[in-house]
């Protein structure tokens, strides 16, 4: 896993990703604001990377978190909570 993916998982584990009725709110890594990610139909994000037509980090983070943590992407207003990892 590269550093960017690791930071994405850290955002999820800290609760910096909130699932809303029609998308995801992702807190910026700098802590100065947040972005909204919409995955259905036409995926989009409010960050500058996406607005510049570059595949943005926030969209990648949401997709990665959904797959790696087994989160149901069905939308509701509940807060994203990562499952606890137990090392053996």
Buried (B, 14 or more C-beta within 10 A) or exposed (E): EEEEBEEBBEBBBEEBBBBBEEBBBBBBBEEEEBBBBBBEEEBBBBBEBBEEEEEBBBBBBBBBBBEBBEBEEEBEEEEBEBEEEEEE
